[in-house]
Amino acid sequence: MSSPSPSQASDNGPQTCGLCGATLGNSSHLARHKASVHGQTYYPCTVSGCDFATSRQDSLNNHLRAHGISPDKGARFVSYTPR
């Protein structure tokens, strides 16, 4: 059995965020952390007067359900600056 390549080996262990120092379980969790915590693009809520925004489509879908709205499957990232 061969040993994993360097790129595979780095995916298997704890990863540290270079922006805030948070330690995550693997590279997938690190990528999700960077997008949700340090991301620059967001999905904004489309309900008038609601300023909720998130970097994750699934979080927006859950939020819209709380408003009683069926999520839009075609939503895309937009540029948004949080207050």
mmCIF file of the N, C-alpha and C atoms, coordinates in Angstrom:
data_MODEL
# 
_entry.id   MODEL 
# 
loop_
_atom_site.group_PDB 
_atom_site.id 
_atom_site.type_symbol 
_atom_site.label_atom_id 
_atom_site.label_alt_id 
_atom_site.label_comp_id 
_atom_site.label_asym_id 
_atom_site.label_entity_id 
_atom_site.label_seq_id 
_atom_site.pdbx_PDB_ins_code 
_atom_site.Cartn_x 
_atom_site.Cartn_y 
_atom_site.Cartn_z 
_atom_site.occupancy 
_atom_site.B_iso_or_equiv 
_atom_site.pdbx_formal_charge 
_atom_site.auth_seq_id 
_atom_site.auth_comp_id 
_atom_site.auth_asym_id 
_atom_site.auth_atom_id 
_atom_site.pdbx_PDB_model_num 
ATOM 1   N N  . MET A 1 1  ? 0.853   -1.184 0.000  1.00 0.00 ? 1  MET A N  1 
ATOM 2   C CA . MET A 1 1  ? 0.000   0.000  0.000  1.00 0.00 ? 1  MET A CA 1 
ATOM 3   C C  . MET A 1 1  ? 0.891   1.237  0.000  1.00 0.00 ? 1  MET A C  1 
ATOM 4   N N  . SER A 1 2  ? 0.609   2.188  -0.871 1.00 0.00 ? 2  SER A N  1 
ATOM 5   C CA . SER A 1 2  ? 1.421   3.403  -0.950 1.00 0.00 ? 2  SER A CA 1 
ATOM 6   C C  . SER A 1 2  ? 0.927   4.445  0.040  1.00 0.00 ? 2  SER A C  1 
ATOM 7   N N  . SER A 1 3  ? 1.835   5.325  0.425  1.00 0.00 ? 3  SER A N  1 
ATOM 8   C CA . SER A 1 3  ? 1.446   6.396  1.337  1.00 0.00 ? 3  SER A CA 1 
ATOM 9   C C  . SER A 1 3  ? 0.708   7.476  0.557  1.00 0.00 ? 3  SER A C  1 
ATOM 10  N N  . PRO A 1 4  ? -0.164  8.228  1.236  1.00 0.00 ? 4  PRO A N  1 
ATOM 11  C CA . PRO A 1 4  ? -0.932  9.267  0.531  1.00 0.00 ? 4  PRO A CA 1 
ATOM 12  C C  . PRO A 1 4  ? -0.029  10.368 0.019  1.00 0.00 ? 4  PRO A C  1 
ATOM 13  N N  . SER A 1 5  ? -0.462  10.995 -1.061 1.00 0.00 ? 5  SER A N  1 
ATOM 14  C CA . SER A 1 5  ? 0.282   12.132 -1.585 1.00 0.00 ? 5  SER A CA 1 
ATOM 15  C C  . SER A 1 5  ? 0.198   13.279 -0.592 1.00 0.00 ? 5  SER A C  1 
ATOM 16  N N  . PRO A 1 6  ? 1.085   14.269 -0.670 1.00 0.00 ? 6  PRO A N  1 
ATOM 17  C CA . PRO A 1 6  ? 1.032   15.400 0.273  1.00 0.00 ? 6  PRO A CA 1 
ATOM 18  C C  . PRO A 1 6  ? -0.325  16.097 0.295  1.00 0.00 ? 6  PRO A C  1 
ATOM 19  N N  . SER A 1 7  ? -0.990  16.221 -0.860 1.00 0.00 ? 7  SER A N  1 
ATOM 20  C CA . SER A 1 7  ? -2.298  16.890 -0.860 1.00 0.00 ? 7  SER A CA 1 
ATOM 21  C C  . SER A 1 7  ? -3.342  16.051 -0.146 1.00 0.00 ? 7  SER A C  1 
ATOM 22  N N  . GLN A 1 8  ? -3.266  14.723 -0.275 1.00 0.00 ? 8  GLN A N  1 
ATOM 23  C CA . GLN A 1 8  ? -4.212  13.862 0.420  1.00 0.00 ? 8  GLN A CA 1 
ATOM 24  C C  . GLN A 1 8  ? -3.935  13.861 1.913  1.00 0.00 ? 8  GLN A C  1 
ATOM 25  N N  . ALA A 1 9  ? -2.662  13.820 2.285  1.00 0.00 ? 9  ALA A N  1 
ATOM 26  C CA . ALA A 1 9  ? -2.309  13.780 3.703  1.00 0.00 ? 9  ALA A CA 1 
ATOM 27  C C  . ALA A 1 9  ? -2.801  15.026 4.423  1.00 0.00 ? 9  ALA A C  1 
ATOM 28  N N  . SER A 1 10 ? -2.734  16.187 3.769  1.00 0.00 ? 10 SER A N  1 
ATOM 29  C CA . SER A 1 10 ? -3.153  17.424 4.424  1.00 0.00 ? 10 SER A CA 1 
ATOM 30  C C  . SER A 1 10 ? -4.661  17.466 4.655  1.00 0.00 ? 10 SER A C  1 
ATOM 31  N N  . ASP A 1 11 ? -5.432  16.671 3.900  1.00 0.00 ? 11 ASP A N  1 
ATOM 32  C CA . ASP A 1 11 ? -6.879  16.655 4.063  1.00 0.00 ? 11 ASP A CA 1 
ATOM 33  C C  . ASP A 1 11 ? -7.322  15.857 5.278  1.00 0.00 ? 11 ASP A C  1 
ATOM 34  N N  . ASN A 1 12 ? -6.453  14.996 5.793  1.00 0.00 ? 12 ASN A N  1 
ATOM 35  C CA . ASN A 1 12 ? -6.887  14.058 6.815  1.00 0.00 ? 12 ASN A CA 1 
ATOM 36  C C  . ASN A 1 12 ? -6.776  14.554 8.240  1.00 0.00 ? 12 ASN A C  1 
ATOM 37  N N  . GLY A 1 13 ? -5.992  15.548 8.502  1.00 0.00 ? 13 GLY A N  1 
ATOM 38  C CA . GLY A 1 13 ? -5.786  15.977 9.879  1.00 0.00 ? 13 GLY A CA 1 
ATOM 39  C C  . GLY A 1 13 ? -6.326  17.359 10.157 1.00 0.00 ? 13 GLY A C  1 
ATOM 40  N N  . PRO A 1 14 ? -6.158  17.812 11.390 1.00 0.00 ? 14 PRO A N  1 
ATOM 41  C CA . PRO A 1 14 ? -6.605  19.153 11.764 1.00 0.00 ? 14 PRO A CA 1 
ATOM 42  C C  . PRO A 1 14 ? -5.971  20.227 10.882 1.00 0.00 ? 14 PRO A C  1 
ATOM 43  N N  . GLN A 1 15 ? -6.747  21.255 10.589 1.00 0.00 ? 15 GLN A N  1 
ATOM 44  C CA . GLN A 1 15 ? -6.304  22.369 9.750  1.00 0.00 ? 15 GLN A CA 1 
ATOM 45  C C  . GLN A 1 15 ? -6.501  23.659 10.538 1.00 0.00 ? 15 GLN A C  1 
ATOM 46  N N  . THR A 1 16 ? -5.596  24.604 10.380 1.00 0.00 ? 16 THR A N  1 
ATOM 47  C CA . THR A 1 16 ? -5.685  25.883 11.083 1.00 0.00 ? 16 THR A CA 1 
ATOM 48  C C  . THR A 1 16 ? -6.000  26.988 10.092 1.00 0.00 ? 16 THR A C  1 
ATOM 49  N N  . CYS A 1 17 ? -6.962  27.828 10.447 1.00 0.00 ? 17 CYS A N  1 
ATOM 50  C CA . CYS A 1 17 ? -7.329  28.967 9.615  1.00 0.00 ? 17 CYS A CA 1 
ATOM 51  C C  . CYS A 1 17 ? -6.230  30.020 9.725  1.00 0.00 ? 17 CYS A C  1 
ATOM 52  N N  . GLY A 1 18 ? -5.695  30.429 8.584  1.00 0.00 ? 18 GLY A N  1 
ATOM 53  C CA . GLY A 1 18 ? -4.650  31.432 8.561  1.00 0.00 ? 18 GLY A CA 1 
ATOM 54  C C  . GLY A 1 18 ? -5.153  32.836 8.859  1.00 0.00 ? 18 GLY A C  1 
ATOM 55  N N  . LEU A 1 19 ? -6.472  33.023 8.868  1.00 0.00 ? 19 LEU A N  1 
ATOM 56  C CA . LEU A 1 19 ? -7.040  34.351 9.111  1.00 0.00 ? 19 LEU A CA 1 
ATOM 57  C C  . LEU A 1 19 ? -7.357  34.609 10.579 1.00 0.00 ? 19 LEU A C  1 
ATOM 58  N N  . CYS A 1 20 ? -7.818  33.559 11.298 1.00 0.00 ? 20 CYS A N  1 
ATOM 59  C CA . CYS A 1 20 ? -8.213  33.777 12.693 1.00 0.00 ? 20 CYS A CA 1 
ATOM 60  C C  . CYS A 1 20 ? -7.594  32.785 13.669 1.00 0.00 ? 20 CYS A C  1 
ATOM 61  N N  . GLY A 1 21 ? -6.908  31.761 13.152 1.00 0.00 ? 21 GLY A N  1 
ATOM 62  C CA . GLY A 1 21 ? -6.254  30.792 14.022 1.00 0.00 ? 21 GLY A CA 1 
ATOM 63  C C  . GLY A 1 21 ? -7.148  29.662 14.499 1.00 0.00 ? 21 GLY A C  1 
ATOM 64  N N  . ALA A 1 22 ? -8.396  29.607 14.062 1.00 0.00 ? 22 ALA A N  1 
ATOM 65  C CA . ALA A 1 22 ? -9.299  28.528 14.460 1.00 0.00 ? 22 ALA A CA 1 
ATOM 66  C C  . ALA A 1 22 ? -8.781  27.201 13.925 1.00 0.00 ? 22 ALA A C  1 
ATOM 67  N N  . THR A 1 23 ? -8.919  26.144 14.711 1.00 0.00 ? 23 THR A N  1 
ATOM 68  C CA . THR A 1 23 ? -8.505  24.817 14.279 1.00 0.00 ? 23 THR A CA 1 
ATOM 69  C C  . THR A 1 23 ? -9.744  24.014 13.926 1.00 0.00 ? 23 THR A C  1 
ATOM 70  N N  . LEU A 1 24 ? -9.748  23.460 12.706 1.00 0.00 ? 24 LEU A N  1 
ATOM 71  C CA . LEU A 1 24 ? -10.869 22.676 12.206 1.00 0.00 ? 24 LEU A CA 1 
ATOM 72  C C  . LEU A 1 24 ? -10.404 21.252 11.950 1.00 0.00 ? 24 LEU A C  1 
ATOM 73  N N  . GLY A 1 25 ? -11.341 20.313 11.907 1.00 0.00 ? 25 GLY A N  1 
ATOM 74  C CA . GLY A 1 25 ? -11.023 18.893 11.812 1.00 0.00 ? 25 GLY A CA 1 
ATOM 75  C C  . GLY A 1 25 ? -10.346 18.445 10.536 1.00 0.00 ? 25 GLY A C  1 
ATOM 76  N N  . ASN A 1 26 ? -10.669 19.069 9.414  1.00 0.00 ? 26 ASN A N  1 
ATOM 77  C CA . ASN A 1 26 ? -10.056 18.671 8.140  1.00 0.00 ? 26 ASN A CA 1 
ATOM 78  C C  . ASN A 1 26 ? -10.203 19.818 7.141  1.00 0.00 ? 26 ASN A C  1 
ATOM 79  N N  . SER A 1 27 ? -9.686  19.614 5.930  1.00 0.00 ? 27 SER A N  1 
ATOM 80  C CA . SER A 1 27 ? -9.684  20.699 4.948  1.00 0.00 ? 27 SER A CA 1 
ATOM 81  C C  . SER A 1 27 ? -11.091 21.088 4.494  1.00 0.00 ? 27 SER A C  1 
ATOM 82  N N  . SER A 1 28 ? -12.019 20.146 4.476  1.00 0.00 ? 28 SER A N  1 
ATOM 83  C CA . SER A 1 28 ? -13.401 20.477 4.103  1.00 0.00 ? 28 SER A CA 1 
ATOM 84  C C  . SER A 1 28 ? -14.024 21.408 5.127  1.00 0.00 ? 28 SER A C  1 
ATOM 85  N N  . HIS A 1 29 ? -13.792 21.109 6.393  1.00 0.00 ? 29 HIS A N  1 
ATOM 86  C CA . HIS A 1 29 ? -14.325 21.968 7.451  1.00 0.00 ? 29 HIS A CA 1 
ATOM 87  C C  . HIS A 1 29 ? -13.665 23.343 7.418  1.00 0.00 ? 29 HIS A C  1 
ATOM 88  N N  . LEU A 1 30 ? -12.367 23.382 7.099  1.00 0.00 ? 30 LEU A N  1 
ATOM 89  C CA . LEU A 1 30 ? -11.672 24.658 6.990  1.00 0.00 ? 30 LEU A CA 1 
ATOM 90  C C  . LEU A 1 30 ? -12.244 25.494 5.847  1.00 0.00 ? 30 LEU A C  1 
ATOM 91  N N  . ALA A 1 31 ? -12.508 24.860 4.709  1.00 0.00 ? 31 ALA A N  1 
ATOM 92  C CA . ALA A 1 31 ? -13.082 25.586 3.569  1.00 0.00 ? 31 ALA A CA 1 
ATOM 93  C C  . ALA A 1 31 ? -14.457 26.145 3.919  1.00 0.00 ? 31 ALA A C  1 
ATOM 94  N N  . ARG A 1 32 ? -15.279 25.342 4.598  1.00 0.00 ? 32 ARG A N  1 
ATOM 95  C CA . ARG A 1 32 ? -16.608 25.802 5.001  1.00 0.00 ? 32 ARG A CA 1 
ATOM 96  C C  . ARG A 1 32 ? -16.491 26.950 5.996  1.00 0.00 ? 32 ARG A C  1 
ATOM 97  N N  . HIS A 1 33 ? -15.565 26.839 6.952  1.00 0.00 ? 33 HIS A N  1 
ATOM 98  C CA . HIS A 1 33 ? -15.329 27.901 7.938  1.00 0.00 ? 33 HIS A CA 1 
ATOM 99  C C  . HIS A 1 33 ? -14.935 29.205 7.251  1.00 0.00 ? 33 HIS A C  1 
ATOM 100 N N  . LYS A 1 34 ? -13.990 29.135 6.313  1.00 0.00 ? 34 LYS A N  1 
ATOM 101 C CA . LYS A 1 34 ? -13.536 30.346 5.625  1.00 0.00 ? 34 LYS A CA 1 
ATOM 102 C C  . LYS A 1 34 ? -14.676 31.002 4.859  1.00 0.00 ? 34 LYS A C  1 
ATOM 103 N N  . ALA A 1 35 ? -15.515 30.194 4.221  1.00 0.00 ? 35 ALA A N  1 
ATOM 104 C CA . ALA A 1 35 ? -16.626 30.757 3.458  1.00 0.00 ? 35 ALA A CA 1 
ATOM 105 C C  . ALA A 1 35 ? -17.667 31.393 4.377  1.00 0.00 ? 35 ALA A C  1 
ATOM 106 N N  . SER A 1 36 ? -17.982 30.725 5.489  1.00 0.00 ? 36 SER A N  1 
ATOM 107 C CA . SER A 1 36 ? -19.054 31.239 6.340  1.00 0.00 ? 36 SER A CA 1 
ATOM 108 C C  . SER A 1 36 ? -18.603 32.341 7.286  1.00 0.00 ? 36 SER A C  1 
ATOM 109 N N  . VAL A 1 37 ? -17.352 32.316 7.724  1.00 0.00 ? 37 VAL A N  1 
ATOM 110 C CA . VAL A 1 37 ? -16.878 33.312 8.692  1.00 0.00 ? 37 VAL A CA 1 
ATOM 111 C C  . VAL A 1 37 ? -16.136 34.467 8.023  1.00 0.00 ? 37 VAL A C  1 
ATOM 112 N N  . HIS A 1 38 ? -15.317 34.152 7.042  1.00 0.00 ? 38 HIS A N  1 
ATOM 113 C CA . HIS A 1 38 ? -14.470 35.174 6.437  1.00 0.00 ? 38 HIS A CA 1 
ATOM 114 C C  . HIS A 1 38 ? -14.861 35.506 5.003  1.00 0.00 ? 38 HIS A C  1 
ATOM 115 N N  . GLY A 1 39 ? -15.931 34.910 4.509  1.00 0.00 ? 39 GLY A N  1 
ATOM 116 C CA . GLY A 1 39 ? -16.334 35.111 3.120  1.00 0.00 ? 39 GLY A CA 1 
ATOM 117 C C  . GLY A 1 39 ? -16.763 36.537 2.823  1.00 0.00 ? 39 GLY A C  1 
ATOM 118 N N  . GLN A 1 40 ? -16.622 36.930 1.584  1.00 0.00 ? 40 GLN A N  1 
ATOM 119 C CA . GLN A 1 40 ? -16.989 38.275 1.171  1.00 0.00 ? 40 GLN A CA 1 
ATOM 120 C C  . GLN A 1 40 ? -18.281 38.303 0.366  1.00 0.00 ? 40 GLN A C  1 
ATOM 121 N N  . THR A 1 41 ? -18.823 37.152 0.034  1.00 0.00 ? 41 THR A N  1 
ATOM 122 C CA . THR A 1 41 ? -20.069 37.112 -0.721 1.00 0.00 ? 41 THR A CA 1 
ATOM 123 C C  . THR A 1 41 ? -21.147 36.471 0.133  1.00 0.00 ? 41 THR A C  1 
ATOM 124 N N  . TYR A 1 42 ? -22.351 36.964 -0.008 1.00 0.00 ? 42 TYR A N  1 
ATOM 125 C CA . TYR A 1 42 ? -23.438 36.516 0.843  1.00 0.00 ? 42 TYR A CA 1 
ATOM 126 C C  . TYR A 1 42 ? -24.706 36.306 0.041  1.00 0.00 ? 42 TYR A C  1 
ATOM 127 N N  . TYR A 1 43 ? -25.571 35.467 0.578  1.00 0.00 ? 43 TYR A N  1 
ATOM 128 C CA . TYR A 1 43 ? -26.937 35.328 0.101  1.00 0.00 ? 43 TYR A CA 1 
ATOM 129 C C  . TYR A 1 43 ? -27.788 36.201 1.017  1.00 0.00 ? 43 TYR A C  1 
ATOM 130 N N  . PRO A 1 44 ? -28.350 37.295 0.525  1.00 0.00 ? 44 PRO A N  1 
ATOM 131 C CA . PRO A 1 44 ? -29.189 38.143 1.376  1.00 0.00 ? 44 PRO A CA 1 
ATOM 132 C C  . PRO A 1 44 ? -30.631 37.637 1.397  1.00 0.00 ? 44 PRO A C  1 
ATOM 133 N N  . CYS A 1 45 ? -31.332 37.898 2.495  1.00 0.00 ? 45 CYS A N  1 
ATOM 134 C CA . CYS A 1 45 ? -32.754 37.591 2.579  1.00 0.00 ? 45 CYS A CA 1 
ATOM 135 C C  . CYS A 1 45 ? -33.496 38.554 1.657  1.00 0.00 ? 45 CYS A C  1 
ATOM 136 N N  . THR A 1 46 ? -34.479 38.037 0.932  1.00 0.00 ? 46 THR A N  1 
ATOM 137 C CA . THR A 1 46 ? -35.230 38.857 -0.019 1.00 0.00 ? 46 THR A CA 1 
ATOM 138 C C  . THR A 1 46 ? -36.497 39.454 0.587  1.00 0.00 ? 46 THR A C  1 
ATOM 139 N N  . VAL A 1 47 ? -36.749 39.203 1.873  1.00 0.00 ? 47 VAL A N  1 
ATOM 140 C CA . VAL A 1 47 ? -37.928 39.757 2.528  1.00 0.00 ? 47 VAL A CA 1 
ATOM 141 C C  . VAL A 1 47 ? -37.677 41.226 2.853  1.00 0.00 ? 47 VAL A C  1 
ATOM 142 N N  . SER A 1 48 ? -38.590 42.078 2.451  1.00 0.00 ? 48 SER A N  1 
ATOM 143 C CA . SER A 1 48 ? -38.456 43.505 2.682  1.00 0.00 ? 48 SER A CA 1 
ATOM 144 C C  . SER A 1 48 ? -38.303 43.792 4.176  1.00 0.00 ? 48 SER A C  1 
ATOM 145 N N  . GLY A 1 49 ? -37.277 44.576 4.525  1.00 0.00 ? 49 GLY A N  1 
ATOM 146 C CA . GLY A 1 49 ? -37.041 44.958 5.911  1.00 0.00 ? 49 GLY A CA 1 
ATOM 147 C C  . GLY A 1 49 ? -36.174 43.980 6.692  1.00 0.00 ? 49 GLY A C  1 
ATOM 148 N N  . CYS A 1 50 ? -35.862 42.822 6.114  1.00 0.00 ? 50 CYS A N  1 
ATOM 149 C CA . CYS A 1 50 ? -35.023 41.838 6.806  1.00 0.00 ? 50 CYS A CA 1 
ATOM 150 C C  . CYS A 1 50 ? -33.588 42.000 6.316  1.00 0.00 ? 50 CYS A C  1 
ATOM 151 N N  . ASP A 1 51 ? -32.647 42.170 7.237  1.00 0.00 ? 51 ASP A N  1 
ATOM 152 C CA . ASP A 1 51 ? -31.255 42.370 6.833  1.00 0.00 ? 51 ASP A CA 1 
ATOM 153 C C  . ASP A 1 51 ? -30.387 41.125 7.013  1.00 0.00 ? 51 ASP A C  1 
ATOM 154 N N  . PHE A 1 52 ? -31.019 39.966 7.159  1.00 0.00 ? 52 PHE A N  1 
ATOM 155 C CA . PHE A 1 52 ? -30.275 38.712 7.293  1.00 0.00 ? 52 PHE A CA 1 
ATOM 156 C C  . PHE A 1 52 ? -29.504 38.423 6.015  1.00 0.00 ? 52 PHE A C  1 
ATOM 157 N N  . ALA A 1 53 ? -28.263 37.981 6.154  1.00 0.00 ? 53 ALA A N  1 
ATOM 158 C CA . ALA A 1 53 ? -27.454 37.535 5.020  1.00 0.00 ? 53 ALA A CA 1 
ATOM 159 C C  . ALA A 1 53 ? -26.520 36.448 5.511  1.00 0.00 ? 53 ALA A C  1 
ATOM 160 N N  . THR A 1 54 ? -26.191 35.524 4.640  1.00 0.00 ? 54 THR A N  1 
ATOM 161 C CA . THR A 1 54 ? -25.319 34.411 4.993  1.00 0.00 ? 54 THR A CA 1 
ATOM 162 C C  . THR A 1 54 ? -24.454 34.053 3.797  1.00 0.00 ? 54 THR A C  1 
ATOM 163 N N  . SER A 1 55 ? -23.376 33.349 4.042  1.00 0.00 ? 55 SER A N  1 
ATOM 164 C CA . SER A 1 55 ? -22.525 32.904 2.944  1.00 0.00 ? 55 SER A CA 1 
ATOM 165 C C  . SER A 1 55 ? -22.897 31.498 2.485  1.00 0.00 ? 55 SER A C  1 
ATOM 166 N N  . ARG A 1 56 ? -23.925 30.916 3.112  1.00 0.00 ? 56 ARG A N  1 
ATOM 167 C CA . ARG A 1 56 ? -24.311 29.546 2.766  1.00 0.00 ? 56 ARG A CA 1 
ATOM 168 C C  . ARG A 1 56 ? -25.755 29.481 2.291  1.00 0.00 ? 56 ARG A C  1 
ATOM 169 N N  . GLN A 1 57 ? -25.943 28.839 1.138  1.00 0.00 ? 57 GLN A N  1 
ATOM 170 C CA . GLN A 1 57 ? -27.276 28.686 0.558  1.00 0.00 ? 57 GLN A CA 1 
ATOM 171 C C  . GLN A 1 57 ? -28.210 27.941 1.506  1.00 0.00 ? 57 GLN A C  1 
ATOM 172 N N  . ASP A 1 58 ? -27.732 26.884 2.154  1.00 0.00 ? 58 ASP A N  1 
ATOM 173 C CA . ASP A 1 58 ? -28.604 26.111 3.039  1.00 0.00 ? 58 ASP A CA 1 
ATOM 174 C C  . ASP A 1 58 ? -29.080 26.948 4.228  1.00 0.00 ? 58 ASP A C  1 
ATOM 175 N N  . SER A 1 59 ? -28.237 27.845 4.728  1.00 0.00 ? 59 SER A N  1 
ATOM 176 C CA . SER A 1 59 ? -28.655 28.720 5.831  1.00 0.00 ? 59 SER A CA 1 
ATOM 177 C C  . SER A 1 59 ? -29.735 29.694 5.374  1.00 0.00 ? 59 SER A C  1 
ATOM 178 N N  . LEU A 1 60 ? -29.594 30.226 4.156  1.00 0.00 ? 60 LEU A N  1 
ATOM 179 C CA . LEU A 1 60 ? -30.631 31.114 3.629  1.00 0.00 ? 60 LEU A CA 1 
ATOM 180 C C  . LEU A 1 60 ? -31.939 30.354 3.447  1.00 0.00 ? 60 LEU A C  1 
ATOM 181 N N  . ASN A 1 61 ? -31.865 29.126 2.935  1.00 0.00 ? 61 ASN A N  1 
ATOM 182 C CA . ASN A 1 61 ? -33.078 28.327 2.757  1.00 0.00 ? 61 ASN A CA 1 
ATOM 183 C C  . ASN A 1 61 ? -33.804 28.124 4.084  1.00 0.00 ? 61 ASN A C  1 
ATOM 184 N N  . ASN A 1 62 ? -33.058 27.787 5.137  1.00 0.00 ? 62 ASN A N  1 
ATOM 185 C CA . ASN A 1 62 ? -33.675 27.620 6.455  1.00 0.00 ? 62 ASN A CA 1 
ATOM 186 C C  . ASN A 1 62 ? -34.275 28.923 6.951  1.00 0.00 ? 62 ASN A C  1 
ATOM 187 N N  . HIS A 1 63 ? -33.577 30.027 6.735  1.00 0.00 ? 63 HIS A N  1 
ATOM 188 C CA . HIS A 1 63 ? -34.074 31.336 7.146  1.00 0.00 ? 63 HIS A CA 1 
ATOM 189 C C  . HIS A 1 63 ? -35.368 31.682 6.411  1.00 0.00 ? 63 HIS A C  1 
ATOM 190 N N  . LEU A 1 64 ? -35.394 31.457 5.103  1.00 0.00 ? 64 LEU A N  1 
ATOM 191 C CA . LEU A 1 64 ? -36.597 31.760 4.321  1.00 0.00 ? 64 LEU A CA 1 
ATOM 192 C C  . LEU A 1 64 ? -37.780 30.921 4.782  1.00 0.00 ? 64 LEU A C  1 
ATOM 193 N N  . ARG A 1 65 ? -37.540 29.675 5.141  1.00 0.00 ? 65 ARG A N  1 
ATOM 194 C CA . ARG A 1 65 ? -38.624 28.826 5.665  1.00 0.00 ? 65 ARG A CA 1 
ATOM 195 C C  . ARG A 1 65 ? -39.210 29.424 6.939  1.00 0.00 ? 65 ARG A C  1 
ATOM 196 N N  . ALA A 1 66 ? -38.369 30.067 7.764  1.00 0.00 ? 66 ALA A N  1 
ATOM 197 C CA . ALA A 1 66 ? -38.854 30.721 8.988  1.00 0.00 ? 66 ALA A CA 1 
ATOM 198 C C  . ALA A 1 66 ? -39.795 31.875 8.655  1.00 0.00 ? 66 ALA A C  1 
ATOM 199 N N  . HIS A 1 67 ? -39.607 32.491 7.483  1.00 0.00 ? 67 HIS A N  1 
ATOM 200 C CA . HIS A 1 67 ? -40.514 33.531 7.002  1.00 0.00 ? 67 HIS A CA 1 
ATOM 201 C C  . HIS A 1 67 ? -41.750 32.926 6.348  1.00 0.00 ? 67 HIS A C  1 
ATOM 202 N N  . GLY A 1 68 ? -41.773 31.596 6.180  1.00 0.00 ? 68 GLY A N  1 
ATOM 203 C CA . GLY A 1 68 ? -42.885 30.936 5.514  1.00 0.00 ? 68 GLY A CA 1 
ATOM 204 C C  . GLY A 1 68 ? -42.755 30.950 4.002  1.00 0.00 ? 68 GLY A C  1 
ATOM 205 N N  . ILE A 1 69 ? -41.524 31.080 3.500  1.00 0.00 ? 69 ILE A N  1 
ATOM 206 C CA . ILE A 1 69 ? -41.269 31.159 2.065  1.00 0.00 ? 69 ILE A CA 1 
ATOM 207 C C  . ILE A 1 69 ? -40.542 29.900 1.618  1.00 0.00 ? 69 ILE A C  1 
ATOM 208 N N  . SER A 1 70 ? -40.977 29.348 0.499  1.00 0.00 ? 70 SER A N  1 
ATOM 209 C CA . SER A 1 70 ? -40.281 28.208 -0.091 1.00 0.00 ? 70 SER A CA 1 
ATOM 210 C C  . SER A 1 70 ? -39.006 28.731 -0.758 1.00 0.00 ? 70 SER A C  1 
ATOM 211 N N  . PRO A 1 71 ? -37.844 28.164 -0.424 1.00 0.00 ? 71 PRO A N  1 
ATOM 212 C CA . PRO A 1 71 ? -36.577 28.663 -0.969 1.00 0.00 ? 71 PRO A CA 1 
ATOM 213 C C  . PRO A 1 71 ? -36.499 28.598 -2.486 1.00 0.00 ? 71 PRO A C  1 
ATOM 214 N N  . ASP A 1 72 ? -35.817 29.584 -3.064 1.00 0.00 ? 72 ASP A N  1 
ATOM 215 C CA . ASP A 1 72 ? -35.589 29.653 -4.500 1.00 0.00 ? 72 ASP A CA 1 
ATOM 216 C C  . ASP A 1 72 ? -34.383 28.799 -4.844 1.00 0.00 ? 72 ASP A C  1 
ATOM 217 N N  . LYS A 1 73 ? -34.579 27.767 -5.631 1.00 0.00 ? 73 LYS A N  1 
ATOM 218 C CA . LYS A 1 73 ? -33.491 26.862 -5.996 1.00 0.00 ? 73 LYS A CA 1 
ATOM 219 C C  . LYS A 1 73 ? -32.465 27.533 -6.906 1.00 0.00 ? 73 LYS A C  1 
ATOM 220 N N  . GLY A 1 74 ? -32.819 28.639 -7.555 1.00 0.00 ? 74 GLY A N  1 
ATOM 221 C CA . GLY A 1 74 ? -31.915 29.281 -8.500 1.00 0.00 ? 74 GLY A CA 1 
ATOM 222 C C  . GLY A 1 74 ? -31.133 30.444 -7.926 1.00 0.00 ? 74 GLY A C  1 
ATOM 223 N N  . ALA A 1 75 ? -31.149 30.639 -6.611 1.00 0.00 ? 75 ALA A N  1 
ATOM 224 C CA . ALA A 1 75 ? -30.444 31.777 -6.016 1.00 0.00 ? 75 ALA A CA 1 
ATOM 225 C C  . ALA A 1 75 ? -28.950 31.681 -6.266 1.00 0.00 ? 75 ALA A C  1 
ATOM 226 N N  . ARG A 1 76 ? -28.311 32.828 -6.417 1.00 0.00 ? 76 ARG A N  1 
ATOM 227 C CA . ARG A 1 76 ? -26.871 32.864 -6.675 1.00 0.00 ? 76 ARG A CA 1 
ATOM 228 C C  . ARG A 1 76 ? -26.204 33.816 -5.700 1.00 0.00 ? 76 ARG A C  1 
ATOM 229 N N  . PHE A 1 77 ? -24.884 33.648 -5.552 1.00 0.00 ? 77 PHE A N  1 
ATOM 230 C CA . PHE A 1 77 ? -24.122 34.570 -4.722 1.00 0.00 ? 77 PHE A CA 1 
ATOM 231 C C  . PHE A 1 77 ? -24.226 35.985 -5.273 1.00 0.00 ? 77 PHE A C  1 
ATOM 232 N N  . VAL A 1 78 ? -24.313 36.935 -4.399 1.00 0.00 ? 78 VAL A N  1 
ATOM 233 C CA . VAL A 1 78 ? -24.273 38.341 -4.793 1.00 0.00 ? 78 VAL A CA 1 
ATOM 234 C C  . VAL A 1 78 ? -23.275 39.045 -3.867 1.00 0.00 ? 78 VAL A C  1 
ATOM 235 N N  . SER A 1 79 ? -22.768 40.147 -4.312 1.00 0.00 ? 79 SER A N  1 
ATOM 236 C CA . SER A 1 79 ? -21.881 40.925 -3.477 1.00 0.00 ? 79 SER A CA 1 
ATOM 237 C C  . SER A 1 79 ? -22.709 41.672 -2.439 1.00 0.00 ? 79 SER A C  1 
ATOM 238 N N  . TYR A 1 80 ? -22.305 41.609 -1.190 1.00 0.00 ? 80 TYR A N  1 
ATOM 239 C CA . TYR A 1 80 ? -23.063 42.216 -0.104 1.00 0.00 ? 80 TYR A CA 1 
ATOM 240 C C  . TYR A 1 80 ? -22.092 42.572 1.006  1.00 0.00 ? 80 TYR A C  1 
ATOM 241 N N  . THR A 1 81 ? -22.224 43.761 1.549  1.00 0.00 ? 81 THR A N  1 
ATOM 242 C CA . THR A 1 81 ? -21.377 44.175 2.652  1.00 0.00 ? 81 THR A CA 1 
ATOM 243 C C  . THR A 1 81 ? -22.215 44.255 3.915  1.00 0.00 ? 81 THR A C  1 
ATOM 244 N N  . PRO A 1 82 ? -21.926 43.392 4.917  1.00 0.00 ? 82 PRO A N  1 
ATOM 245 C CA . PRO A 1 82 ? -22.701 43.417 6.159  1.00 0.00 ? 82 PRO A CA 1 
ATOM 246 C C  . PRO A 1 82 ? -22.533 44.745 6.881  1.00 0.00 ? 82 PRO A C  1 
ATOM 247 N N  . ARG A 1 83 ? -23.525 45.121 7.628  1.00 0.00 ? 83 ARG A N  1 
ATOM 248 C CA . ARG A 1 83 ? -23.460 46.361 8.412  1.00 0.00 ? 83 ARG A CA 1 
ATOM 249 C C  . ARG A 1 83 ? -22.623 46.173 9.649  1.00 0.00 ? 83 ARG A C  1 
# 
